[in-house]
Amino acid sequence: MKFVSIDIQNKYCKGIYLFTNLTSITDAKQVKPSEYYKFELRTRVDGKLAKKVIEVKNKSFVKALEYVASLKDEFREDIKKYGTMRNKKKMEIISSNPNKKTFLELAQEYIEYKSPNWRPSTITNNKNALLVRATSLHYKYIEDITLQDMQSIANKMNVDFKPWTVRGTMSSIRSFMTYHESKISWQKLKKPAVEKIHYNFELKDTRKIIAAMREYSKMVVNGEIYYQHLEIKNVFLFLLNGRRINEVHSLTFSNTTDTTYTITAERSKISKSLVFDLTPELQQALKEQREISNDDKVFHFAQNTIRRHFYSLLKGLGYPRIRIHDIRHMIASTLLQNGTAIADISVMLGHQSVQTTERVYSTTSKKQATRAVKALDILVTPDKDTKVNNKLEKLRILLPEKTDEQLLALLEVL
């Protein structure tokens, strides 16, 4: 069905369209009797086309058409005066109660007031929820917004967004509405169910993906190694150490030392500073980034660019697309399935608590995170080196004060 132009003789129907299965309407008898008709008015003002949908119930088609036609001159005058029907609605609201603030005005004030205490990602999420996705509420008063209004937003988002995005948006709107003492019964809101994803990659698949990420865009020319996308490769190395994409993207040289790097409280999801060891790989990555960076930021590519490279890598390996955040799940699943301590994995991933890993988060030492990283290295190392790495890991536990170089020398003697 679509809006079809009405062209009936002796009827004032220019610019009036009916939502129908018909291809043309030249006679009123073509339209079957109905309790409901949906029309669209169209008019041009100063060269711009304006449209307005009008629904008519409990009238014959001819009476409904005459009613819509009677509104055309008023519609044209409104467009001349206000520019759009939305502007007219906004002006009517303001005129009816000039001292009362609309949803949009309160949302802007709310974001400005809360921003100093929010992380950048929280600010972005609230702007998207309140200023972009809740436009249907912008010119309403808080007390006039109903559960049905909320459900309508959720239903529309279900068409184009994933369940987590819908739930996150509705959560942000709910927090804002509750802040302004809304009386909506939120427990009645129907939100999309989120399917829990269990990552059961076989070890060979994990090895393949990690190897490809570590050597992404590698080229060998006349025996020398080059990387076509060096910065992307270095981003991947940090992601493989359990970091979130926003943590990597916000990393600065001033938050690194020769042996550690810090995710600041402002950028950490748990609002606490997190300190991690720099593996030899990451030390080399930072060295390479210093050579190409002109400021304090370690990485400069946009997050969407990094995602596109990751999707391209998966496609080249023949794997289905997964989120870049799922690298964390892949690593954690692989480590858990192969006996790594849950507490070590929790700290490696920077969790506030370990409800999902069955232990309360501890900030006593970064060594737990380092052990998890080293365990992952062992798991993805080719089979011929597995025995050596197993022995090396045991020696690390027995002789924690020794370096890997000293322990490897000891293995050679033994």
C-alpha positions as CSV (number, residue, x, y, z in Angstrom):
1,M,0.0,0.0,0.0
2,K,1.0,3.6,-0.6
3,F,-0.3,7.1,-0.9
4,V,-2.1,7.5,-4.2
5,S,-3.1,10.9,-5.8
6,I,-6.9,11.6,-5.9
7,D,-8.1,13.1,-9.1
8,I,-11.9,13.1,-9.1
9,Q,-13.8,15.6,-11.3
10,N,-15.8,18.3,-9.5
11,K,-14.0,17.6,-6.2
12,Y,-11.4,19.9,-4.6
13,C,-8.8,17.2,-4.2
14,K,-5.5,18.7,-5.6
15,G,-2.7,17.7,-3.3
16,I,-4.7,15.1,-1.5
17,Y,-3.6,11.5,-1.4
18,L,-5.2,8.3,-0.1
19,F,-3.3,5.4,1.5
20,T,-4.5,2.5,-0.6
21,N,-3.7,-0.5,-2.8
22,L,-5.2,1.3,-5.9
23,T,-2.9,2.6,-8.5
24,S,-5.1,5.7,-9.3
25,I,-8.3,7.2,-8.1
26,T,-10.5,9.0,-10.6
27,D,-13.9,7.9,-9.3
28,A,-15.2,7.8,-5.7
29,K,-16.8,4.4,-6.5
30,Q,-13.3,2.9,-6.8
31,V,-12.7,3.2,-3.1
32,K,-14.3,0.5,-1.0
33,P,-16.4,1.6,2.0
34,S,-14.4,1.6,5.2
35,E,-14.6,2.8,8.8
36,Y,-11.2,4.3,8.5
37,Y,-9.4,6.3,5.8
38,K,-5.8,7.6,5.9
39,F,-5.1,10.7,3.8
40,E,-2.0,12.8,3.2
41,L,-2.1,16.6,2.4
42,R,0.7,18.0,0.3
43,T,1.4,21.6,-0.5
44,R,4.4,23.7,-1.6
45,V,5.4,26.9,0.2
46,D,8.3,28.9,-1.1
47,G,9.4,25.9,-3.2
48,K,9.4,23.5,-0.3
49,L,7.1,20.5,-0.1
50,A,5.1,20.1,3.1
51,K,3.1,17.0,4.1
52,K,0.6,16.2,6.8
53,V,-1.1,12.8,7.4
54,I,-4.8,12.9,8.4
55,E,-6.8,10.0,9.6
56,V,-10.6,10.1,9.3
57,K,-13.0,7.6,11.0
58,N,-16.8,6.9,10.7
59,K,-17.4,8.9,7.5
60,S,-18.1,7.9,3.9
61,F,-15.2,8.3,1.5
62,V,-16.7,11.4,-0.1
63,K,-17.4,13.0,3.3
64,A,-13.9,12.2,4.5
65,L,-12.4,13.6,1.3
66,E,-14.4,16.9,1.7
67,Y,-13.3,17.1,5.3
68,V,-9.6,16.8,4.4
69,A,-10.1,19.3,1.6
70,S,-11.5,21.8,4.1
71,L,-8.2,21.7,6.1
72,K,-5.9,22.4,3.2
73,D,-6.0,26.2,3.3
74,E,-5.4,26.2,7.1
75,F,-2.5,23.7,6.6
76,R,-0.9,26.0,4.0
77,E,-1.2,29.1,6.3
78,D,0.4,27.1,9.2
79,I,3.4,26.2,7.0
80,K,3.8,29.8,5.9
81,K,3.7,31.0,9.5
82,Y,5.6,28.3,11.4
83,G,7.8,26.6,8.7
84,T,6.8,23.1,9.9
85,M,3.9,21.5,11.8
86,R,6.5,20.5,14.5
87,N,7.3,24.2,15.0
88,K,3.6,25.0,15.3
89,K,3.2,22.3,18.0
90,K,6.2,23.6,19.9
91,M,4.8,27.2,19.8
92,E,1.4,26.0,21.0
93,I,3.0,24.3,24.0
94,I,5.1,27.3,24.9
95,S,2.1,29.7,24.5
96,S,-0.1,27.5,26.7
97,N,2.4,27.5,29.6
98,P,5.4,29.8,29.0
99,N,6.9,29.1,32.4
100,K,6.9,25.3,32.1
101,K,9.8,23.4,30.6
102,T,9.5,20.7,28.0
103,F,11.2,17.3,27.9
104,L,13.9,18.6,25.6
105,E,14.7,21.7,27.7
106,L,14.9,19.5,30.9
107,A,17.0,16.9,29.1
108,Q,19.5,19.5,28.0
109,E,19.8,20.9,31.5
110,Y,20.0,17.4,33.0
111,I,23.0,16.4,30.7
112,E,24.8,19.7,31.4
113,Y,24.3,19.3,35.2
114,K,25.4,15.6,35.3
115,S,28.2,15.7,32.8
116,P,31.0,16.7,35.2
117,N,30.5,13.5,37.1
118,W,29.9,11.2,34.1
119,R,32.5,9.4,32.0
120,P,32.6,10.5,28.3
121,S,30.9,7.3,27.2
122,T,28.0,8.0,29.7
123,I,27.6,11.5,28.3
124,T,27.4,10.2,24.8
125,N,24.9,7.5,25.7
126,N,22.6,10.0,27.4
127,K,22.8,12.5,24.5
128,N,21.9,9.7,22.1
129,A,19.0,8.5,24.3
130,L,17.5,11.8,25.3
131,L,18.4,14.1,22.4
132,V,18.4,11.8,19.4
133,R,16.2,8.8,20.0
134,A,13.5,10.4,22.1
135,T,12.5,13.2,19.7
136,S,8.9,12.2,19.9
137,L,8.9,13.4,23.5
138,H,10.8,16.6,23.0
139,Y,7.8,19.0,23.1
140,K,5.9,17.2,25.8
141,Y,5.8,17.9,29.5
142,I,7.2,15.2,31.8
143,E,3.8,14.6,33.5
144,D,2.1,14.1,30.1
145,I,4.4,11.3,29.0
146,T,2.9,7.9,29.3
147,L,4.0,4.3,29.3
148,Q,2.7,4.0,25.8
149,D,5.0,6.8,24.7
150,M,7.9,4.8,26.2
151,Q,6.8,1.6,24.6
152,S,6.5,3.3,21.2
153,I,10.1,4.4,21.4
154,A,11.2,0.9,22.4
155,N,9.2,-0.7,19.6
156,K,10.6,1.6,16.9
157,M,14.1,0.9,18.1
158,N,13.6,-2.8,18.0
159,V,13.4,-2.6,14.2
160,D,16.9,-1.1,13.7
161,F,18.9,-1.7,16.9
162,K,20.2,-4.6,18.8
163,P,18.5,-5.6,22.1
164,W,21.4,-4.2,24.3
165,T,21.2,-0.8,22.6
166,V,17.4,-0.7,23.1
167,R,17.7,-1.6,26.7
168,G,20.5,0.9,27.3
169,T,18.5,3.7,25.7
170,M,15.4,3.0,27.7
171,S,17.5,2.8,30.9
172,S,18.9,6.2,30.2
173,I,15.4,7.7,29.6
174,R,14.1,6.0,32.7
175,S,16.9,7.5,34.9
176,F,16.1,10.9,33.5
177,M,12.4,10.5,34.0
178,T,12.8,9.2,37.5
179,Y,15.0,12.1,38.3
180,H,12.1,14.3,37.4
181,E,9.7,12.2,39.5
182,S,7.8,10.6,36.6
183,K,5.0,8.3,37.7
184,I,5.4,5.8,34.8
185,S,5.1,2.1,35.8
186,W,8.4,1.1,34.3
187,Q,8.0,-2.6,35.3
188,K,5.3,-2.8,32.7
189,L,7.6,-1.7,29.8
190,K,8.3,-4.5,27.4
191,K,11.9,-4.6,26.5
192,P,13.6,-7.0,24.1
193,A,15.1,-10.1,25.6
194,V,18.9,-10.2,25.4
195,E,20.2,-13.6,24.3
196,K,23.3,-14.6,26.3
197,I,26.1,-15.6,23.9
198,H,28.5,-18.4,24.9
199,Y,31.8,-18.4,23.1
200,N,32.9,-21.9,22.5
201,F,35.8,-21.3,20.1
202,E,38.0,-24.3,19.7
203,L,41.6,-23.6,20.7
204,K,42.7,-23.8,17.0
205,D,40.2,-21.1,16.1
206,T,41.4,-18.8,18.9
207,R,45.0,-19.3,17.9
208,K,44.2,-18.5,14.3
209,I,42.3,-15.2,15.2
210,I,45.0,-14.1,17.7
211,A,47.8,-14.9,15.3
212,A,46.1,-12.9,12.6
213,M,45.6,-9.9,14.9
214,R,49.2,-10.0,16.1
215,E,50.5,-9.9,12.6
216,Y,47.7,-7.9,10.9
217,S,48.7,-6.3,7.6
218,K,52.2,-7.8,7.8
219,M,54.3,-7.7,4.6
220,V,57.7,-9.2,3.9
221,V,59.7,-7.3,1.2
222,N,63.3,-8.4,0.4
223,G,63.5,-10.2,3.7
224,E,62.3,-7.1,5.7
225,I,59.0,-6.9,7.6
226,Y,56.6,-4.0,7.1
227,Y,53.0,-3.4,8.4
228,Q,50.6,-1.7,6.0
229,H,48.4,-0.7,8.9
230,L,50.8,-0.5,11.8
231,E,48.6,1.5,14.2
232,I,45.7,-1.0,13.7
233,K,48.0,-3.9,14.5
234,N,49.2,-2.2,17.6
235,V,45.6,-1.5,18.7
236,F,44.9,-5.2,18.3
237,L,47.8,-6.1,20.6
238,F,46.2,-4.0,23.4
239,L,42.8,-5.5,22.7
240,L,44.4,-9.0,23.1
241,N,45.5,-8.1,26.6
242,G,41.8,-7.8,27.6
243,R,41.3,-4.0,27.1
244,R,38.1,-2.4,26.0
245,I,38.2,-0.5,22.7
246,N,37.5,2.9,24.5
247,E,40.3,2.2,27.0
248,V,42.7,1.6,24.1
249,H,41.5,4.6,22.1
250,S,41.9,6.9,25.1
251,L,45.4,5.7,26.1
252,T,48.1,8.4,26.4
253,F,51.9,8.3,26.6
254,S,51.7,10.2,29.9
255,N,49.9,7.3,31.4
256,T,52.6,4.8,30.6
257,T,56.0,4.0,32.1
258,D,58.8,1.7,30.7
259,T,57.0,-1.3,32.2
260,T,53.3,-0.4,32.9
261,Y,50.4,1.5,31.5
262,T,47.4,2.9,33.4
263,I,43.7,3.2,32.4
264,T,42.6,6.3,34.3
265,A,39.5,6.3,36.5
266,E,37.9,8.7,34.0
267,R,38.2,6.1,31.3
268,S,37.8,3.0,33.4
269,K,34.4,1.4,33.4
270,I,34.6,0.8,37.1
271,S,35.7,4.4,37.8
272,K,39.0,3.3,39.3
273,S,42.5,3.6,37.9
274,L,43.8,0.2,36.6
275,V,47.5,-0.5,36.2
276,F,48.8,-3.3,33.9
277,D,52.2,-4.6,32.9
278,L,53.5,-3.9,29.5
279,T,54.5,-7.1,27.8
280,P,57.4,-7.0,25.4
281,E,54.9,-6.9,22.5
282,L,53.2,-3.9,24.0
283,Q,56.5,-2.1,24.8
284,Q,57.4,-2.5,21.1
285,A,53.9,-1.2,20.1
286,L,54.3,1.9,22.2
287,K,57.8,2.5,20.8
288,E,56.3,2.3,17.2
289,Q,53.5,4.6,18.1
290,R,55.8,7.2,19.6
291,E,57.6,7.4,16.3
292,I,54.4,8.2,14.4
293,S,52.4,10.3,16.9
294,N,52.6,14.0,17.1
295,D,50.9,14.4,20.5
296,D,50.2,12.6,23.8
297,K,47.6,10.3,22.3
298,V,48.9,6.8,21.6
299,F,46.2,6.0,18.9
300,H,44.4,8.3,16.6
301,F,42.2,6.1,14.3
302,A,38.5,6.4,14.9
303,Q,36.9,3.4,16.7
304,N,34.7,2.6,13.6
305,T,37.9,2.4,11.5
306,I,39.3,-0.1,13.9
307,R,36.1,-2.1,13.8
308,R,36.1,-2.2,10.0
309,H,39.6,-3.6,10.0
310,F,38.6,-6.3,12.6
311,Y,35.6,-7.3,10.5
312,S,37.8,-7.5,7.4
313,L,40.2,-9.7,9.3
314,L,37.4,-12.1,10.4
315,K,36.1,-12.2,6.9
316,G,39.5,-13.1,5.5
317,L,39.8,-16.0,8.0
318,G,36.3,-17.3,7.1
319,Y,34.7,-16.5,10.5
320,P,31.3,-14.8,11.0
321,R,31.3,-11.1,12.2
322,I,31.5,-10.6,15.9
323,R,31.7,-7.4,17.9
324,I,35.2,-6.1,18.7
325,H,34.2,-6.3,22.3
326,D,33.8,-10.0,21.9
327,I,37.6,-10.4,21.8
328,R,37.4,-10.1,25.6
329,H,34.8,-12.8,25.8
330,M,36.8,-15.0,23.5
331,I,39.9,-14.6,25.6
332,A,38.1,-15.1,28.9
333,S,36.3,-18.2,27.6
334,T,39.5,-19.7,26.3
335,L,41.3,-19.1,29.5
336,L,38.5,-20.5,31.7
337,Q,38.1,-23.6,29.5
338,N,41.8,-24.2,30.0
339,G,42.1,-23.9,33.7
340,T,43.2,-20.3,34.3
341,A,42.2,-18.9,37.7
342,I,39.0,-17.0,37.5
343,A,40.4,-14.2,39.8
344,D,43.3,-13.7,37.4
345,I,41.0,-13.3,34.4
346,S,38.8,-10.9,36.4
347,V,41.7,-8.6,37.0
348,M,43.0,-8.9,33.5
349,L,39.7,-7.7,32.2
350,G,39.4,-4.9,34.7
351,H,36.1,-6.0,36.3
352,Q,34.7,-4.2,39.3
353,S,33.5,-7.5,40.8
354,V,33.5,-11.1,39.7
355,Q,29.8,-12.0,39.9
356,T,30.3,-13.4,36.4
357,T,33.6,-14.9,37.5
358,E,32.6,-15.8,41.1
359,R,34.9,-13.6,43.1
360,V,35.0,-10.0,44.5
361,Y,37.3,-7.7,42.5
362,S,40.7,-7.2,44.1
363,T,43.0,-4.3,43.5
364,T,45.9,-5.7,45.6
365,S,48.2,-6.5,42.7
366,K,48.5,-6.3,38.9
367,K,50.4,-9.6,38.9
368,Q,47.1,-11.4,38.6
369,A,46.5,-9.7,35.3
370,T,50.0,-10.4,34.1
371,R,49.6,-14.1,34.9
372,A,46.4,-14.2,32.8
373,V,48.1,-12.6,29.9
374,K,51.0,-15.0,30.1
375,A,48.6,-17.9,30.3
376,L,46.9,-16.8,27.1
377,D,50.3,-16.6,25.4
378,I,51.0,-20.2,26.4
379,L,47.6,-21.4,25.1
380,V,48.1,-19.8,21.6
381,T,51.7,-20.8,21.2
382,P,52.3,-23.6,18.6
383,D,52.2,-27.1,20.1
384,K,56.0,-27.7,19.8
385,D,56.6,-25.1,22.5
386,T,53.9,-26.1,24.8
387,K,56.0,-28.2,27.1
388,V,58.6,-25.5,27.5
389,N,56.0,-22.9,28.3
390,N,54.3,-25.2,30.8
391,K,57.6,-25.6,32.6
392,L,58.3,-21.9,32.4
393,E,54.9,-21.0,33.9
394,K,55.5,-23.4,36.9
395,L,58.9,-21.8,37.4
396,R,57.3,-18.3,37.4
397,I,55.2,-19.4,40.3
398,L,58.0,-21.1,42.2
399,L,60.5,-18.3,41.5
400,P,58.5,-15.1,41.1
401,E,61.6,-12.9,41.7
402,K,63.4,-14.3,38.6
403,T,63.0,-12.8,35.1
404,D,61.8,-15.0,32.1
405,E,65.3,-14.8,30.7
406,Q,66.8,-16.3,33.9
407,L,64.1,-19.0,34.0
408,L,64.7,-20.0,30.4
409,A,68.5,-20.2,31.1
410,L,67.6,-22.5,34.1
411,L,65.5,-24.7,31.9
412,E,68.3,-25.1,29.5
413,V,70.6,-26.3,32.3
414,L,68.0,-28.7,33.6
